[in-house]
Amino acid sequence: MALQEYLSGGDLEPAVRPEVAASWHRSLTSDLSPDRLEVRYDPESRDNGRLLQAARPVLERMAEDLASVSMSVVLADPSGRILDRSVADAKLRGQLDSVNLAPGFRYSEDEVGTNALGISLLKSMPVVIAGDEHFVDALTLMTCAAAPIIDPATAVVLGAVDLTGPKGASDALMLALARQAARSIAERMLDKATVADRALLEYFVHERRRARGPIVAINEREMITNAAAARIVGQSDHDPLWQWASEALAAGSSQIGELELSSSTFSARCQPVHSGSELVGGIIRFSRRDQHPASKTRRARSSGRMAIGWSSLRESELGIARLVAEGLTNREIASRLFVSAHTVDFHLRQIYRKLGISSRVELTRRLIDSKHGVDLT
């Protein structure tokens, strides 16, 4: 076999494609071994709501079209973590489970060696890896085709679509389907962002007519100011402003806060902007600090500094931390608290940042050891 010859120090066979040879070399430098498959499980939630929402209708249609053949459809985030998998054939499902090609597991090239999903994400290119082209023996019974999902506006890789079937499957057809699905998902994400940004702009235009002071319309991509706000807010303030606004919106509150920006410190109030049932951003209204001397303040600093430790957590964040320690998923917590999964995910990221941790396991351990502990018996 070509890989065995290569590992033995021999020359690469002419039939080995350059992208496969390069991936074998990277797999070796990552200290991977063909006889060992170790797929890392990463249960932590990521902010992939937009990707999943845009991808799900595309993947569902593809899964229906492939229901009569032995083929799976997989969606992964930019790190190679599997977000979603559809597979109708029971035998193939068992094979995929045996190699942990399932939601929550990470199929990046540096962790599992040469595979279509890993190369597609690493090199931002569509690719097929068939049978013995895989680096790890356990994967050689399959053929995989993957294509990256690329943001048309920023050229950033948002994730990848992978089709996996048994060795000998029609790789040309698989690759065409993967590329088509990736393009469709990217277009849906762009359309969705365009709709959200347009709704935010329309609301801003309406509010600007009656605004008496500085106002800013903001979401994760855009920041729109009236003339008064343009004098106190610059583009460098987008990130701290959006961080502050996100926290206020996630809390379901329009309470007054204190914002420290590049120009000065201001009192502000944030209100949500919706398009139908979807939150598309917020409107921030500024006022003089002394207009609300008794208000409870929160700060958004350009320096990125913020309160840390248990004392910095609000009651809502402590409540979510306790539910995490009880083993509930973000979706289950959202259902329990009657909020969106996005809100829970935002709170959880704030908790991690304030406590200097990065996983649910660490949060549970810290919570049990603290005075805020939870009884898990």
C-alpha positions in Angstrom: 0.0 0.0 0.0 1.2 3.5 -0.9 1.0 4.8 2.7 2.9 1.9 4.2 5.7 2.4 1.6 5.8 6.1 2.4 6.0 5.4 6.2 8.8 2.9 5.5 10.9 5.7 3.9 10.2 4.7 0.3 9.2 7.1 -2.5 5.7 8.1 -3.0 3.9 6.3 -5.8 3.0 8.6 -8.8 -0.7 7.8 -8.3 -0.7 9.5 -4.9 -2.3 12.9 -5.3 -0.3 16.0 -4.1 -3.0 17.0 -1.6 -3.1 13.5 -0.1 0.8 13.3 0.1 0.9 16.7 1.8 -1.8 15.6 4.3 0.1 12.4 5.1 3.2 14.5 5.9 1.2 16.8 8.2 -0.3 13.8 9.9 3.2 12.4 10.6 4.4 15.7 12.0 1.3 15.7 14.3 2.7 12.4 15.8 -0.4 10.4 14.6 -0.2 6.7 13.9 -2.2 4.8 11.3 -3.0 2.0 13.7 -4.5 4.3 16.3 -7.7 6.5 16.0 -8.2 8.9 18.9 -11.1 11.3 18.3 -11.5 14.0 20.9 -15.0 14.6 22.2 -15.8 18.2 22.8 -19.2 18.6 24.4 -18.9 22.4 24.9 -21.5 24.6 23.1 -20.2 27.1 20.6 -22.0 30.1 19.2 -23.0 28.2 16.0 -26.6 29.2 16.0 -26.5 31.1 12.7 -24.6 28.3 11.0 -27.0 25.6 12.2 -30.1 27.6 11.4 -28.9 28.3 7.9 -27.7 24.8 7.3 -30.5 22.7 8.7 -33.0 23.1 5.7 -30.3 22.4 3.2 -29.0 19.3 5.1 -32.6 18.0 5.6 -33.3 18.2 1.9 -30.1 16.5 1.0 -30.7 13.8 3.6 -34.1 13.1 2.0 -32.6 12.9 -1.4 -30.0 10.4 -0.1 -32.3 8.4 2.0 -32.3 5.4 -0.4 -28.5 5.1 -0.6 -25.8 4.4 2.0 -24.6 8.0 2.6 -24.3 10.3 5.5 -24.4 14.1 5.6 -22.3 15.9 8.2 -22.0 19.5 9.2 -18.9 20.7 11.1 -17.7 24.0 12.6 -14.4 25.7 11.6 -12.5 23.6 14.2 -13.8 20.3 12.8 -16.3 19.7 15.6 -19.3 17.8 14.3 -22.5 19.8 14.8 -25.0 17.7 12.9 -25.2 14.3 11.2 -27.9 12.6 9.1 -27.7 9.0 8.1 -30.6 6.7 7.2 -28.6 3.4 6.5 -28.3 1.5 9.8 -25.1 -0.3 8.7 -23.4 2.9 7.8 -24.6 4.5 11.0 -22.9 1.8 12.9 -19.6 2.3 11.0 -19.7 6.0 11.7 -20.4 5.5 15.4 -17.5 3.0 15.5 -15.1 5.8 14.4 -16.8 8.5 16.3 -17.9 10.5 13.3 -20.8 11.9 15.3 -21.9 15.2 16.9 -19.5 16.5 19.5 -16.4 14.8 18.1 -13.6 16.7 16.4 -12.4 15.6 13.0 -9.7 18.1 12.4 -6.7 16.8 10.4 -4.2 17.3 13.2 -6.3 15.0 15.5 -7.4 12.2 13.2 -5.1 12.5 10.2 -5.9 12.7 6.6 -9.7 13.0 6.0 -11.8 15.1 3.7 -13.4 17.2 6.4 -10.1 18.1 8.1 -8.4 19.0 4.8 -11.3 21.0 3.6 -11.3 23.2 6.7 -7.5 23.5 6.8 -7.0 24.4 3.2 -10.4 26.1 2.5 -10.9 23.8 -0.5 -13.3 21.0 -1.6 -11.7 17.6 -1.5 -12.3 13.9 -1.7 -10.5 11.3 0.4 -11.2 7.7 -0.7 -10.4 4.5 1.0 -6.7 4.0 1.5 -6.0 7.7 1.1 -7.0 8.1 4.7 -4.0 8.1 7.1 -5.7 6.1 9.9 -6.5 2.5 9.1 -9.9 2.7 10.8 -11.1 5.2 8.2 -10.0 3.3 5.1 -13.3 1.5 4.6 -15.0 4.8 3.7 -15.0 7.5 1.1 -15.5 11.1 2.2 -16.1 14.3 0.2 -16.1 17.7 1.9 -16.5 21.4 0.9 -15.9 24.5 3.1 -18.7 26.9 3.8 -17.2 30.3 3.1 -18.8 33.6 4.0 -19.2 35.5 0.7 -18.8 38.8 2.4 -15.6 38.1 4.4 -14.1 35.0 2.8 -14.0 33.5 6.3 -14.5 29.7 6.6 -17.7 29.2 8.7 -17.6 25.4 8.7 -17.8 22.5 6.2 -20.3 20.0 4.7 -19.1 16.4 4.5 -20.6 13.4 2.7 -19.4 10.0 3.8 -20.2 6.6 2.3 -18.6 3.2 2.0 -15.3 2.7 0.1 -16.0 2.7 -3.6 -18.9 5.2 -3.5 -19.2 7.7 -6.4 -16.7 10.4 -5.1 -17.4 12.8 -8.0 -21.1 12.9 -7.3 -20.4 13.2 -3.5 -18.1 16.2 -4.1 -20.6 17.9 -6.3 -23.3 17.5 -3.7 -21.0 18.7 -0.9 -20.0 21.8 -2.9 -23.6 22.6 -3.8 -24.7 22.3 -0.2 -21.9 24.4 1.1 -22.7 27.2 -1.4 -26.4 27.0 -0.5 -25.7 27.3 3.2 -23.3 30.3 2.7 -26.0 32.0 0.6 -28.6 31.5 3.2 -26.3 32.9 5.9 -25.7 36.0 3.7 -29.4 36.4 3.0 -30.2 36.1 6.7 -27.6 38.6 7.6 -28.8 41.0 4.9 -32.4 40.7 6.2 -31.3 41.2 9.8 -29.1 44.2 8.9 -31.9 45.7 6.8 -34.4 45.3 9.7 -31.9 47.0 12.0 -31.4 49.9 9.6 -35.1 50.4 9.1 -35.7 50.6 12.8 -32.8 53.0 13.2 -34.2 55.3 10.5 -37.6 55.3 12.3 -36.1 56.0 15.7 -33.6 58.7 14.4 -36.5 61.0 13.4 -37.6 61.4 17.0 -34.3 61.0 18.8 -33.1 64.0 20.8 -29.6 62.8 21.5 -27.0 60.3 20.3 -28.3 56.9 19.3 -26.5 53.8 17.9 -28.0 50.8 16.1 -25.7 47.8 16.6 -25.4 44.1 16.0 -22.4 41.7 15.7 -21.7 43.0 12.2 -22.9 46.6 11.9 -22.9 49.8 13.8 -25.0 52.8 12.6 -24.9 56.2 14.3 -26.8 59.4 14.0 -24.8 62.7 13.8 -24.8 63.2 17.5 -23.5 59.7 18.2 -20.8 60.0 15.5 -19.2 62.7 17.6 -18.7 60.3 20.5 -18.5 56.8 19.0 -15.8 55.5 16.6 -15.4 52.2 14.8 -13.0 51.1 17.5 -15.9 51.2 19.9 -17.9 48.6 18.1 -16.6 45.6 20.0 -17.0 46.9 23.5 -20.4 48.5 22.6 -21.7 45.2 21.2 -20.4 43.2 24.2 -22.2 45.6 26.5 -25.4 45.6 24.4 -25.3 41.8 24.1 -25.2 41.4 27.9 -28.1 43.8 28.3 -30.2 42.1 25.6 -29.4 38.6 26.9 -30.6 39.8 30.4 -33.9 40.8 28.8 -33.4 44.3 30.3 -33.2 47.9 29.1 -31.7 49.1 32.3 -29.3 52.0 32.3 -25.6 51.3 32.2 -22.4 53.2 32.2 -20.3 52.9 29.1 -16.6 53.8 28.9 -15.7 54.4 25.3 -12.6 55.8 23.6 -13.8 59.3 23.9 -15.4 59.5 27.4 -17.8 57.8 29.8 -21.6 57.9 29.2 -24.8 56.7 30.6 -26.8 54.6 28.1 -29.8 52.4 27.7 -30.2 49.5 25.2 -33.4 48.2 23.8 -33.8 45.2 21.5 -34.7 45.3 17.8 -36.6 42.3 16.4 -37.5 41.1 12.9 -40.5 39.0 13.6 -39.5 36.7 16.5 -35.7 37.0 15.7 -33.5 39.4 17.7 -31.5 41.3 15.1 -29.6 43.9 17.2 -30.2 46.7 19.6 -30.6 50.5 19.8 -28.4 52.3 22.3 -29.4 55.7 23.5 -26.8 57.9 25.2 -27.3 60.6 27.9 -25.2 62.5 30.3 -23.8 60.6 33.3 -25.4 62.9 35.8 -28.9 62.3 34.5 -29.0 58.9 36.2 -26.9 59.2 39.3 -28.7 56.4 41.2 -28.6 53.9 38.4 -26.9 50.6 38.9 -24.0 50.7 36.3 -22.3 48.2 34.1 -19.2 49.0 32.1 -18.0 48.1 28.6 -14.3 49.0 28.4 -12.2 49.3 25.2 -9.4 47.8 27.2 -11.4 44.6 27.7 -11.1 44.7 31.5 -14.1 43.4 33.5 -15.1 42.1 37.0 -14.0 38.6 37.7 -14.7 35.9 40.3 -17.9 34.6 41.8 -18.8 38.1 43.2 -19.0 39.4 39.6 -21.7 36.9 38.6 -25.3 38.1 38.5 -28.1 36.0 40.0 -29.2 34.9 36.5 -25.7 33.7 35.8 -25.4 31.8 39.1 -28.7 30.1 38.3 -27.5 29.0 34.9 -24.2 27.8 36.5 -26.1 25.6 38.9 -28.2 24.1 36.1 -25.1 23.3 34.2 -23.7 21.6 37.3 -26.8 19.5 37.4 -26.0 18.2 33.9 -28.6 20.1 31.8 -27.7 21.0 28.3 -28.1 24.6 27.0 -31.3 23.6 25.2 -32.7 22.1 28.5 -31.7 25.2 30.5 -33.4 27.4 27.9 -36.6 25.4 28.2 -36.4 25.5 32.0 -35.9 29.3 32.1 -38.2 30.2 29.2 -35.4 31.9 27.3 -33.6 31.1 24.0 -30.6 28.8 23.7 -28.6 31.8 22.4 -29.3 33.6 25.7 -28.1 30.7 27.7 -25.0 30.3 25.5 -24.2 34.1 26.0 -24.6 33.8 29.8 -22.3 30.7 29.8 -19.6 32.5 27.9 -19.8 35.4 30.3 -19.5 33.0 33.3 -16.5 31.3 31.7 -14.8 34.6 31.2 -15.5 35.9 34.7 -14.3 32.7 36.3 -11.3 32.2 34.0 -12.4 28.7 32.9 -13.3 27.1 29.6 -15.5 24.1 30.2 -18.7 22.8 31.9 -16.5 20.3 33.8 -14.4 23.1 35.3 -17.5 25.1 36.1 -19.1 22.2 37.9 -16.0 21.5 39.9 -15.6 25.2 40.9 -19.3 25.4 41.8 -19.1 22.4 44.1 -16.0 23.7 45.8 -17.5 27.2 46.3 -20.0 28.5 48.7 -22.4 28.6 45.8 -22.2 24.8 45.5 -25.0 22.6 44.4 -26.1 19.2 45.8 -25.7 16.7 43.0 -26.7 13.7 45.0 
